[in-house]
Amino acid sequence: MRLDNDIHNFYEQLVLNAIREQGLDSRLTLDQLADLCCITLNHLPAHYIRHDVDMIYFLTDEQRKEMTTKVKDALALAHDKVLNSSTT
């Protein structure tokens, strides 16, 4: 078993989806996007899984909404931090 291929943090995909939904992937540089992802993920709880499909079926609607809200809040904080560090 290779951990780097078999296990990942479920929040990673949620963060990437939120970045795309907000259009940040077309407004920030690659370095800014990398920083944005790291900062956002560091503000979220780790939730490691092997298969995304397992999470999708076992989450309630309320849990999905809570995770989405956490991602949006963490992303907003990280976005402000990335933009502020770019201007200094």
C-alpha positions as CSV (number, residue, x, y, z in Angstrom):
1,M,0.0,0.0,0.0
2,R,1.2,3.5,-0.8
3,L,-0.2,6.1,1.5
4,D,0.3,9.0,-0.9
5,N,-2.0,7.3,-3.5
6,D,-4.5,5.6,-1.2
7,I,-5.3,8.1,1.5
8,H,-6.2,11.8,1.2
9,N,-7.9,14.6,3.1
10,F,-11.6,14.8,2.1
11,Y,-11.4,18.6,2.5
12,E,-8.9,18.9,-0.3
13,Q,-11.5,18.3,-3.0
14,L,-14.0,20.5,-1.2
15,V,-11.5,23.4,-1.1
16,L,-10.6,23.0,-4.8
17,N,-14.3,23.0,-5.7
18,A,-14.9,26.1,-3.7
19,I,-11.9,27.9,-5.4
20,R,-13.3,27.0,-8.8
21,E,-16.9,28.1,-7.8
22,Q,-15.6,31.5,-6.7
23,G,-13.5,31.9,-9.8
24,L,-10.3,32.3,-7.7
25,D,-8.4,29.9,-10.0
26,S,-8.6,32.4,-12.8
27,R,-7.8,35.5,-10.7
28,L,-4.8,34.3,-8.7
29,T,-1.3,33.2,-9.7
30,L,-0.2,29.6,-9.2
31,D,1.9,30.6,-6.2
32,Q,-1.1,32.4,-4.7
33,L,-3.4,29.4,-5.3
34,A,-0.9,27.1,-3.7
35,D,-0.7,29.4,-0.6
36,L,-4.5,29.7,-0.6
37,C,-5.0,26.0,-0.5
38,C,-2.4,25.4,2.2
39,I,-3.8,28.2,4.4
40,T,-7.4,27.1,3.9
41,L,-6.6,23.5,4.7
42,N,-4.7,24.4,7.8
43,H,-7.9,26.1,9.1
44,L,-10.0,23.0,8.6
45,P,-10.0,19.7,10.5
46,A,-8.2,16.8,8.9
47,H,-10.6,14.2,7.6
48,Y,-8.6,11.4,5.9
49,I,-10.3,8.9,3.8
50,R,-9.5,6.3,1.2
51,H,-12.6,6.6,-1.1
52,D,-14.6,9.8,-1.7
53,V,-17.7,7.7,-2.4
54,D,-17.6,6.3,1.1
55,M,-17.9,9.8,2.5
56,I,-20.6,10.9,0.2
57,Y,-22.9,8.1,1.2
58,F,-22.3,8.4,5.0
59,L,-22.7,12.2,5.3
60,T,-26.0,13.6,6.3
61,D,-27.3,16.8,4.5
62,E,-26.6,18.7,7.7
63,Q,-23.0,17.4,7.8
64,R,-22.4,18.3,4.2
65,K,-23.7,21.8,4.8
66,E,-21.5,22.2,7.8
67,M,-18.4,21.1,5.9
68,T,-19.3,23.5,3.0
69,T,-19.7,26.4,5.5
70,K,-16.4,25.6,7.2
71,V,-14.6,25.5,3.8
72,K,-16.2,28.8,2.7
73,D,-15.2,30.5,6.0
74,A,-11.7,29.2,5.9
75,L,-11.3,30.1,2.3
76,A,-12.4,33.7,2.9
77,L,-9.8,34.0,5.7
78,A,-7.1,32.5,3.6
79,H,-8.0,34.7,0.6
80,D,-7.7,37.8,2.7
81,K,-4.3,36.7,4.0
82,V,-3.0,35.8,0.5
83,L,-4.1,39.2,-0.9
84,N,-2.7,41.1,2.0
85,S,0.7,39.3,1.8
86,S,0.8,40.1,-1.9
87,T,0.4,43.8,-1.4
88,T,3.1,44.1,1.3
